[in-house]
């Protein structure tokens, strides 16, 4: 917590980032999973096995965590006016 205070990040900012990331995680992970499965099915020209579907779900979850954290951080920076456009 001390690191965030020294770097100018308030508890409100960190909380806002985490709350938005949590709210966006489920829909983003499902979207990434569906797109990934469809792409792989088209590439392989067949239905995927349960093992392959589970692998794609694990991959989608990792990608979703990275995406929602980056988006949430940048969104809150922009919303707070800390990026300084204009």
C-alpha positions as CSV (number, residue, x, y, z in Angstrom):
1,X,0.0,0.0,0.0
2,X,2.9,2.4,0.8
3,X,4.2,2.0,-2.8
4,X,0.9,3.1,-4.3
5,X,0.7,6.2,-2.0
6,X,4.2,7.2,-3.0
7,X,3.5,6.7,-6.7
8,X,0.4,8.8,-6.5
9,X,-2.2,6.0,-6.7
10,X,-5.0,6.4,-4.2
11,X,-7.0,3.6,-2.7
12,X,-10.0,4.8,-4.7
13,X,-8.1,4.5,-8.0
14,X,-6.8,1.0,-7.2
15,X,-10.3,0.0,-6.0
16,X,-11.9,1.4,-9.1
17,X,-9.4,-0.5,-11.4
18,X,-10.0,-3.8,-9.6
19,X,-13.8,-3.4,-9.5
20,X,-14.1,-2.7,-13.2
21,X,-11.7,-5.5,-14.0
22,X,-13.7,-8.0,-11.9
23,X,-17.0,-6.8,-13.6
24,X,-15.5,-7.2,-17.1
25,X,-13.7,-10.5,-16.5
26,X,-16.6,-13.0,-17.2
27,X,-18.0,-11.5,-20.4
28,X,-14.5,-10.8,-21.9
29,X,-13.3,-14.3,-21.1
30,X,-16.3,-15.9,-22.7
31,X,-15.9,-13.7,-25.8
32,X,-12.2,-14.5,-26.1
33,X,-13.1,-18.2,-25.6
34,X,-15.8,-18.3,-28.3
35,X,-13.7,-16.5,-30.8
36,X,-10.7,-18.8,-30.1
37,X,-12.8,-22.0,-30.4
38,X,-14.4,-20.8,-33.6
39,X,-11.1,-20.0,-35.1
40,X,-9.6,-23.3,-34.2
41,X,-12.6,-25.2,-35.5
42,X,-12.4,-23.4,-38.8
43,X,-8.6,-24.1,-39.0
44,X,-9.0,-27.8,-38.1
45,X,-12.3,-28.4,-40.0
46,X,-13.7,-30.4,-37.2
47,X,-15.3,-30.2,-33.8
48,X,-12.9,-29.9,-30.8
49,X,-12.6,-32.4,-28.1
50,X,-13.3,-31.7,-24.4
51,X,-9.5,-31.5,-23.7
52,X,-9.0,-28.9,-26.5
53,X,-12.0,-26.9,-25.3
54,X,-10.7,-26.9,-21.8
55,X,-7.3,-25.8,-23.1
56,X,-8.9,-22.9,-25.0
57,X,-10.9,-21.9,-21.9
58,X,-7.7,-21.7,-19.8
59,X,-6.0,-19.7,-22.5
60,X,-9.0,-17.4,-22.8
61,X,-8.9,-16.8,-19.0
62,X,-5.3,-15.7,-19.0
63,X,-5.8,-13.4,-22.0
64,X,-9.0,-12.0,-20.3
65,X,-7.1,-11.2,-17.1
66,X,-4.5,-9.3,-19.0
67,X,-7.0,-7.4,-21.2
68,X,-9.4,-6.3,-18.4
69,X,-6.6,-5.1,-16.1
70,X,-5.0,-3.1,-18.9
71,X,-8.3,-1.7,-20.1
72,X,-9.5,-0.9,-16.5
73,X,-6.2,0.9,-15.6
74,X,-6.2,3.0,-18.8
75,X,-10.0,3.7,-18.5
76,X,-9.6,4.9,-15.0
77,X,-6.6,7.0,-15.9
78,X,-8.6,8.7,-18.7
79,X,-11.6,9.1,-16.5
80,X,-9.6,10.7,-13.7
81,X,-7.9,13.1,-16.2
82,X,-4.4,11.9,-15.4
83,X,-3.4,11.3,-19.1
84,X,-3.6,15.0,-19.8
85,X,-5.2,15.2,-23.3
86,X,-5.7,18.8,-24.2
